[in-house]
Amino acid sequence: MYAITGITGQVGGAAARTLLAAGLPVRAVVRDANRARSWEERGCEVVTATMDDTTSLAAAFKGAQGVFILPPSNFDPSPGFPEARAIIEAVRAALVSARPGRVVCLSTIGAQAVETNLLTQRTLMEQALGDLPMPVTFLRPGWFMENASWDVAPARDKGVIPSFLQPIERAVPMVATADVGRVAAELLQQSRGGARVVELEGPRRVAPNDIAATFARIIGHPVIAEVVRRDTWEALFRSQGVKDPLPRMRMLDGFNEGWIAFEGREADIVKGEVELETVLRELVSQAR
C-alpha cells in the first residue's frame, strides 16, 4: 500500500495515477473525504488526516510500503515559518510512529540555499526528515511549468506576459507537474537506504521568452514577455493581499541571481518527458 498526501492536487494526483496504472494499491490521505470520491471510485482506500495532526497522519501512514509527503504550499507565511514548522513537526512524529517502508518528500530546487526565502519551508522539511529511521528521498523539482496559468489571460487578451523571472532571455529549470508526480511514484517503488536527493527538470530549460513564443504559436497572435520591475514587486504583492512579500521576493531574487539552482552535477539531474508546449496547450484549453 502506498499512502499519498496531496492526492487532490496535480502532483499528488499524477503520483497516484502512476501507481494505480502499475496495479499497485493506493491510500488517499485527504482532509475532506468528499473531495476524494473520484479516487475511491478508482479503487483507492480513502483516509482522512490533516497535515498538522500527528495522530491522524500516523494512522494514515501505518502499514504503508511507501508514503508520499506533499507539504501544503503557503505563499504568505508568517515570520519564522510557524505554519510550516507545525506541519513538519507533525509529519516527522507521524512517520516515526508509523514506520512506513520508505518516504518520498516533495521538496524544491534550491532547498540547499542558506538565504531565507519562500522555499525555506522546504529546507526546514529536509532538515527535519533527513535522519528518519527509514529511507527518505527528497524530490527537488524545478519551477513548475503550470505556474504559467497566470499568463494565459494576458497572453490571450493583450499579447503580453509579465515576467518576474529576469532577464527574460535566461532559461531556468522548469518541469511539468505530471513528470513530478510520475517520478515521485517511481521513487516510492525503489529500495534504497538512507536519505538522498533527486533533482528533476523538464526535457529542456525554459526562458520567459520561450513561454511567450509558445503561447504565440498556440493562441495564434504575437505574444511577448515583459519584465516586471523589481522596485514594483512589494506594492504589487501587497495589493494582491500578501501581508509579507519579502519571502516571495527573495525567492524570485534567488532564481534571478542564480543562488536558487540545482545542487548536484548536471549529469545526475533527472529529465522529465513533458514538453512546455503540451502544458501550455492544456492551460489554454482549460481557460476557454
Contacts in CASP RR format, 6 or more apart in sequence:
PFRMAT RR
TARGET T0000
AUTHOR 0000-0000-0000
METHOD contacts of the structure
MODEL  1
MYAITGITGQVGGAAARTLLAAGLPVRAVVRDANRARSWEERGCEVVTAT
MDDTTSLAAAFKGAQGVFILPPSNFDPSPGFPEARAIIEAVRAALVSARP
GRVVCLSTIGAQAVETNLLTQRTLMEQALGDLPMPVTFLRPGWFMENASW
DVAPARDKGVIPSFLQPIERAVPMVATADVGRVAAELLQQSRGGARVVEL
EGPRRVAPNDIAATFARIIGHPVIAEVVRRDTWEALFRSQGVKDPLPRMR
MLDGFNEGWIAFEGREADIVKGEVELETVLRELVSQAR
1 25 0 8 1.000
1 26 0 8 1.000
1 27 0 8 1.000
1 45 0 8 1.000
1 63 0 8 1.000
1 64 0 8 1.000
1 65 0 8 1.000
1 66 0 8 1.000
2 19 0 8 1.000
2 24 0 8 1.000
2 25 0 8 1.000
2 26 0 8 1.000
2 27 0 8 1.000
2 64 0 8 1.000
2 65 0 8 1.000
2 66 0 8 1.000
2 67 0 8 1.000
2 68 0 8 1.000
2 185 0 8 1.000
2 188 0 8 1.000
3 26 0 8 1.000
3 27 0 8 1.000
3 29 0 8 1.000
3 47 0 8 1.000
3 60 0 8 1.000
3 61 0 8 1.000
3 64 0 8 1.000
3 66 0 8 1.000
3 67 0 8 1.000
3 68 0 8 1.000
3 100 0 8 1.000
4 12 0 8 1.000
4 13 0 8 1.000
4 15 0 8 1.000
4 16 0 8 1.000
4 19 0 8 1.000
4 26 0 8 1.000
4 27 0 8 1.000
4 28 0 8 1.000
4 29 0 8 1.000
4 68 0 8 1.000
4 70 0 8 1.000
5 12 0 8 1.000
5 29 0 8 1.000
5 49 0 8 1.000
5 51 0 8 1.000
5 67 0 8 1.000
5 68 0 8 1.000
5 69 0 8 1.000
5 70 0 8 1.000
6 12 0 8 1.000
6 13 0 8 1.000
6 29 0 8 1.000
6 30 0 8 1.000
6 68 0 8 1.000
6 70 0 8 1.000
6 72 0 8 1.000
7 13 0 8 1.000
7 15 0 8 1.000
7 16 0 8 1.000
7 26 0 8 1.000
7 28 0 8 1.000
7 29 0 8 1.000
7 30 0 8 1.000
7 36 0 8 1.000
7 39 0 8 1.000
7 44 0 8 1.000
8 30 0 8 1.000
8 35 0 8 1.000
8 36 0 8 1.000
8 39 0 8 1.000
10 146 0 8 1.000
10 177 0 8 1.000
10 178 0 8 1.000
11 70 0 8 1.000
11 106 0 8 1.000
11 177 0 8 1.000
11 180 0 8 1.000
11 181 0 8 1.000
11 184 0 8 1.000
12 68 0 8 1.000
12 70 0 8 1.000
12 181 0 8 1.000
12 184 0 8 1.000
13 181 0 8 1.000
14 177 0 8 1.000
14 178 0 8 1.000
14 179 0 8 1.000
14 180 0 8 1.000
14 181 0 8 1.000
14 182 0 8 1.000
14 184 0 8 1.000
14 185 0 8 1.000
15 68 0 8 1.000
15 181 0 8 1.000
15 182 0 8 1.000
15 184 0 8 1.000
15 185 0 8 1.000
15 188 0 8 1.000
16 26 0 8 1.000
16 28 0 8 1.000
16 39 0 8 1.000
16 44 0 8 1.000
16 185 0 8 1.000
18 181 0 8 1.000
18 182 0 8 1.000
18 185 0 8 1.000
18 186 0 8 1.000
19 26 0 8 1.000
19 185 0 8 1.000
19 188 0 8 1.000
20 26 0 8 1.000
20 42 0 8 1.000
20 43 0 8 1.000
20 44 0 8 1.000
22 185 0 8 1.000
22 189 0 8 1.000
24 189 0 8 1.000
25 45 0 8 1.000
26 39 0 8 1.000
26 43 0 8 1.000
26 44 0 8 1.000
26 45 0 8 1.000
27 44 0 8 1.000
27 45 0 8 1.000
27 46 0 8 1.000
27 47 0 8 1.000
27 60 0 8 1.000
27 64 0 8 1.000
28 36 0 8 1.000
28 39 0 8 1.000
28 40 0 8 1.000
28 44 0 8 1.000
28 45 0 8 1.000
28 46 0 8 1.000
28 47 0 8 1.000
29 47 0 8 1.000
29 48 0 8 1.000
29 49 0 8 1.000
29 57 0 8 1.000
29 60 0 8 1.000
29 61 0 8 1.000
30 36 0 8 1.000
30 39 0 8 1.000
30 46 0 8 1.000
30 47 0 8 1.000
30 48 0 8 1.000
30 49 0 8 1.000
31 48 0 8 1.000
31 49 0 8 1.000
31 50 0 8 1.000
31 51 0 8 1.000
32 48 0 8 1.000
33 46 0 8 1.000
33 48 0 8 1.000
36 44 0 8 1.000
36 46 0 8 1.000
39 46 0 8 1.000
40 46 0 8 1.000
47 59 0 8 1.000
47 60 0 8 1.000
48 56 0 8 1.000
48 60 0 8 1.000
49 56 0 8 1.000
49 57 0 8 1.000
49 59 0 8 1.000
49 60 0 8 1.000
50 56 0 8 1.000
50 57 0 8 1.000
51 57 0 8 1.000
51 71 0 8 1.000
51 72 0 8 1.000
51 87 0 8 1.000
51 90 0 8 1.000
51 91 0 8 1.000
52 86 0 8 1.000
52 87 0 8 1.000
52 90 0 8 1.000
53 90 0 8 1.000
54 89 0 8 1.000
54 90 0 8 1.000
54 93 0 8 1.000
54 94 0 8 1.000
54 97 0 8 1.000
55 94 0 8 1.000
57 90 0 8 1.000
57 91 0 8 1.000
57 94 0 8 1.000
57 98 0 8 1.000
58 93 0 8 1.000
58 94 0 8 1.000
58 97 0 8 1.000
58 98 0 8 1.000
59 98 0 8 1.000
60 94 0 8 1.000
60 98 0 8 1.000
61 67 0 8 1.000
61 94 0 8 1.000
61 95 0 8 1.000
61 98 0 8 1.000
61 100 0 8 1.000
62 98 0 8 1.000
62 100 0 8 1.000
63 98 0 8 1.000
63 100 0 8 1.000
64 98 0 8 1.000
64 100 0 8 1.000
64 101 0 8 1.000
65 100 0 8 1.000
65 101 0 8 1.000
65 102 0 8 1.000
65 188 0 8 1.000
66 100 0 8 1.000
66 101 0 8 1.000
66 102 0 8 1.000
66 103 0 8 1.000
66 104 0 8 1.000
66 188 0 8 1.000
67 95 0 8 1.000
67 98 0 8 1.000
67 100 0 8 1.000
67 101 0 8 1.000
67 102 0 8 1.000
67 103 0 8 1.000
67 104 0 8 1.000
67 188 0 8 1.000
68 103 0 8 1.000
68 104 0 8 1.000
68 105 0 8 1.000
68 106 0 8 1.000
68 184 0 8 1.000
68 185 0 8 1.000
68 188 0 8 1.000
69 91 0 8 1.000
69 103 0 8 1.000
69 104 0 8 1.000
69 105 0 8 1.000
69 106 0 8 1.000
69 125 0 8 1.000
69 129 0 8 1.000
70 106 0 8 1.000
71 84 0 8 1.000
71 87 0 8 1.000
71 88 0 8 1.000
71 91 0 8 1.000
71 105 0 8 1.000
71 106 0 8 1.000
71 121 0 8 1.000
71 122 0 8 1.000
71 125 0 8 1.000
72 87 0 8 1.000
74 81 0 8 1.000
74 83 0 8 1.000
74 84 0 8 1.000
74 121 0 8 1.000
75 118 0 8 1.000
75 242 0 8 1.000
75 248 0 8 1.000
76 241 0 8 1.000
76 242 0 8 1.000
76 243 0 8 1.000
76 244 0 8 1.000
76 248 0 8 1.000
77 83 0 8 1.000
77 84 0 8 1.000
77 118 0 8 1.000
77 121 0 8 1.000
77 244 0 8 1.000
77 247 0 8 1.000
78 244 0 8 1.000
79 244 0 8 1.000
81 120 0 8 1.000
81 121 0 8 1.000
81 124 0 8 1.000
84 121 0 8 1.000
84 124 0 8 1.000
84 125 0 8 1.000
85 124 0 8 1.000
88 124 0 8 1.000
88 125 0 8 1.000
88 128 0 8 1.000
88 129 0 8 1.000
89 128 0 8 1.000
91 125 0 8 1.000
91 128 0 8 1.000
91 129 0 8 1.000
92 128 0 8 1.000
92 129 0 8 1.000
92 132 0 8 1.000
95 103 0 8 1.000
95 129 0 8 1.000
95 132 0 8 1.000
95 134 0 8 1.000
96 132 0 8 1.000
96 133 0 8 1.000
99 133 0 8 1.000
99 134 0 8 1.000
100 134 0 8 1.000
101 134 0 8 1.000
101 135 0 8 1.000
102 134 0 8 1.000
102 135 0 8 1.000
102 136 0 8 1.000
102 137 0 8 1.000
102 188 0 8 1.000
102 190 0 8 1.000
102 191 0 8 1.000
102 192 0 8 1.000
103 129 0 8 1.000
103 132 0 8 1.000
103 134 0 8 1.000
103 135 0 8 1.000
103 136 0 8 1.000
103 137 0 8 1.000
104 136 0 8 1.000
104 137 0 8 1.000
104 139 0 8 1.000
104 184 0 8 1.000
104 187 0 8 1.000
104 188 0 8 1.000
105 125 0 8 1.000
105 126 0 8 1.000
105 129 0 8 1.000
105 136 0 8 1.000
105 137 0 8 1.000
105 138 0 8 1.000
105 139 0 8 1.000
106 122 0 8 1.000
106 139 0 8 1.000
106 141 0 8 1.000
106 180 0 8 1.000
106 184 0 8 1.000
107 122 0 8 1.000
107 125 0 8 1.000
107 126 0 8 1.000
107 138 0 8 1.000
107 139 0 8 1.000
107 140 0 8 1.000
107 197 0 8 1.000
108 119 0 8 1.000
108 122 0 8 1.000
108 140 0 8 1.000
108 141 0 8 1.000
108 142 0 8 1.000
109 119 0 8 1.000
109 140 0 8 1.000
109 141 0 8 1.000
109 142 0 8 1.000
109 143 0 8 1.000
109 173 0 8 1.000
109 199 0 8 1.000
109 201 0 8 1.000
109 260 0 8 1.000
109 261 0 8 1.000
109 262 0 8 1.000
110 119 0 8 1.000
110 140 0 8 1.000
110 259 0 8 1.000
110 260 0 8 1.000
110 261 0 8 1.000
110 262 0 8 1.000
110 263 0 8 1.000
111 119 0 8 1.000
111 122 0 8 1.000
111 123 0 8 1.000
111 126 0 8 1.000
111 138 0 8 1.000
111 140 0 8 1.000
111 197 0 8 1.000
111 263 0 8 1.000
112 123 0 8 1.000
112 263 0 8 1.000
113 119 0 8 1.000
113 120 0 8 1.000
113 123 0 8 1.000
113 254 0 8 1.000
113 259 0 8 1.000
113 260 0 8 1.000
115 250 0 8 1.000
115 254 0 8 1.000
115 259 0 8 1.000
116 247 0 8 1.000
116 250 0 8 1.000
117 247 0 8 1.000
117 248 0 8 1.000
117 250 0 8 1.000
117 251 0 8 1.000
117 253 0 8 1.000
117 254 0 8 1.000
117 260 0 8 1.000
118 247 0 8 1.000
118 248 0 8 1.000
118 250 0 8 1.000
118 251 0 8 1.000
119 251 0 8 1.000
119 260 0 8 1.000
120 247 0 8 1.000
126 138 0 8 1.000
129 136 0 8 1.000
129 138 0 8 1.000
129 195 0 8 1.000
130 136 0 8 1.000
130 138 0 8 1.000
130 195 0 8 1.000
131 195 0 8 1.000
132 195 0 8 1.000
135 191 0 8 1.000
135 192 0 8 1.000
135 193 0 8 1.000
135 194 0 8 1.000
135 195 0 8 1.000
136 194 0 8 1.000
136 195 0 8 1.000
136 196 0 8 1.000
137 187 0 8 1.000
137 190 0 8 1.000
137 192 0 8 1.000
137 195 0 8 1.000
137 196 0 8 1.000
137 197 0 8 1.000
137 198 0 8 1.000
138 195 0 8 1.000
138 196 0 8 1.000
138 197 0 8 1.000
138 198 0 8 1.000
139 180 0 8 1.000
139 183 0 8 1.000
139 184 0 8 1.000
139 187 0 8 1.000
139 198 0 8 1.000
139 200 0 8 1.000
140 197 0 8 1.000
140 198 0 8 1.000
140 199 0 8 1.000
140 200 0 8 1.000
140 262 0 8 1.000
140 263 0 8 1.000
141 175 0 8 1.000
141 179 0 8 1.000
141 180 0 8 1.000
141 199 0 8 1.000
141 200 0 8 1.000
141 201 0 8 1.000
142 172 0 8 1.000
142 173 0 8 1.000
142 174 0 8 1.000
142 175 0 8 1.000
142 199 0 8 1.000
142 200 0 8 1.000
142 201 0 8 1.000
142 262 0 8 1.000
143 165 0 8 1.000
143 172 0 8 1.000
143 173 0 8 1.000
143 174 0 8 1.000
143 175 0 8 1.000
143 206 0 8 1.000
143 255 0 8 1.000
144 174 0 8 1.000
144 175 0 8 1.000
144 176 0 8 1.000
144 177 0 8 1.000
144 180 0 8 1.000
145 174 0 8 1.000
145 175 0 8 1.000
145 176 0 8 1.000
145 177 0 8 1.000
145 206 0 8 1.000
145 274 0 8 1.000
145 276 0 8 1.000
145 279 0 8 1.000
145 280 0 8 1.000
146 176 0 8 1.000
146 177 0 8 1.000
146 279 0 8 1.000
146 283 0 8 1.000
148 161 0 8 1.000
148 211 0 8 1.000
148 215 0 8 1.000
148 279 0 8 1.000
148 280 0 8 1.000
148 283 0 8 1.000
149 283 0 8 1.000
149 286 0 8 1.000
149 287 0 8 1.000
151 161 0 8 1.000
151 162 0 8 1.000
151 211 0 8 1.000
151 215 0 8 1.000
152 215 0 8 1.000
152 283 0 8 1.000
152 284 0 8 1.000
152 287 0 8 1.000
153 287 0 8 1.000
154 160 0 8 1.000
154 161 0 8 1.000
154 162 0 8 1.000
155 161 0 8 1.000
155 212 0 8 1.000
155 215 0 8 1.000
155 216 0 8 1.000
155 219 0 8 1.000
155 223 0 8 1.000
156 215 0 8 1.000
156 219 0 8 1.000
156 284 0 8 1.000
156 287 0 8 1.000
159 215 0 8 1.000
159 221 0 8 1.000
159 222 0 8 1.000
159 223 0 8 1.000
159 224 0 8 1.000
160 223 0 8 1.000
160 224 0 8 1.000
160 225 0 8 1.000
160 226 0 8 1.000
161 208 0 8 1.000
161 211 0 8 1.000
161 212 0 8 1.000
161 215 0 8 1.000
161 223 0 8 1.000
161 224 0 8 1.000
161 225 0 8 1.000
161 226 0 8 1.000
162 225 0 8 1.000
162 226 0 8 1.000
162 228 0 8 1.000
163 208 0 8 1.000
163 225 0 8 1.000
163 226 0 8 1.000
163 227 0 8 1.000
163 228 0 8 1.000
164 228 0 8 1.000
164 233 0 8 1.000
164 252 0 8 1.000
165 172 0 8 1.000
165 207 0 8 1.000
165 208 0 8 1.000
165 252 0 8 1.000
165 255 0 8 1.000
165 256 0 8 1.000
166 208 0 8 1.000
166 227 0 8 1.000
166 230 0 8 1.000
166 256 0 8 1.000
167 227 0 8 1.000
168 207 0 8 1.000
168 208 0 8 1.000
168 209 0 8 1.000
168 212 0 8 1.000
168 225 0 8 1.000
168 226 0 8 1.000
168 227 0 8 1.000
169 207 0 8 1.000
169 208 0 8 1.000
169 209 0 8 1.000
170 207 0 8 1.000
171 204 0 8 1.000
171 205 0 8 1.000
171 206 0 8 1.000
171 207 0 8 1.000
171 210 0 8 1.000
172 205 0 8 1.000
172 206 0 8 1.000
172 207 0 8 1.000
172 255 0 8 1.000
173 201 0 8 1.000
173 202 0 8 1.000
173 205 0 8 1.000
173 261 0 8 1.000
173 262 0 8 1.000
173 269 0 8 1.000
174 201 0 8 1.000
174 202 0 8 1.000
174 205 0 8 1.000
174 206 0 8 1.000
174 276 0 8 1.000
175 200 0 8 1.000
175 201 0 8 1.000
175 202 0 8 1.000
175 272 0 8 1.000
175 274 0 8 1.000
176 202 0 8 1.000
176 272 0 8 1.000
176 274 0 8 1.000
176 278 0 8 1.000
176 279 0 8 1.000
178 274 0 8 1.000
179 200 0 8 1.000
179 202 0 8 1.000
179 272 0 8 1.000
179 273 0 8 1.000
179 274 0 8 1.000
180 200 0 8 1.000
182 273 0 8 1.000
183 198 0 8 1.000
183 200 0 8 1.000
183 270 0 8 1.000
183 272 0 8 1.000
187 198 0 8 1.000
197 263 0 8 1.000
197 264 0 8 1.000
198 270 0 8 1.000
199 262 0 8 1.000
199 263 0 8 1.000
199 264 0 8 1.000
199 268 0 8 1.000
199 269 0 8 1.000
199 270 0 8 1.000
200 269 0 8 1.000
200 270 0 8 1.000
200 271 0 8 1.000
200 272 0 8 1.000
201 262 0 8 1.000
201 269 0 8 1.000
201 270 0 8 1.000
201 271 0 8 1.000
201 272 0 8 1.000
202 271 0 8 1.000
202 272 0 8 1.000
202 273 0 8 1.000
202 274 0 8 1.000
203 271 0 8 1.000
203 272 0 8 1.000
203 273 0 8 1.000
203 274 0 8 1.000
203 275 0 8 1.000
206 276 0 8 1.000
208 225 0 8 1.000
209 225 0 8 1.000
210 276 0 8 1.000
211 225 0 8 1.000
211 276 0 8 1.000
211 280 0 8 1.000
212 223 0 8 1.000
212 224 0 8 1.000
212 225 0 8 1.000
213 223 0 8 1.000
214 276 0 8 1.000
214 277 0 8 1.000
214 280 0 8 1.000
215 223 0 8 1.000
215 280 0 8 1.000
215 284 0 8 1.000
216 222 0 8 1.000
216 223 0 8 1.000
217 277 0 8 1.000
218 277 0 8 1.000
218 280 0 8 1.000
218 281 0 8 1.000
218 284 0 8 1.000
219 284 0 8 1.000
228 236 0 8 1.000
233 245 0 8 1.000
233 249 0 8 1.000
233 252 0 8 1.000
234 245 0 8 1.000
234 246 0 8 1.000
234 249 0 8 1.000
237 245 0 8 1.000
237 248 0 8 1.000
237 249 0 8 1.000
238 245 0 8 1.000
242 248 0 8 1.000
251 260 0 8 1.000
254 260 0 8 1.000
262 269 0 8 1.000
END
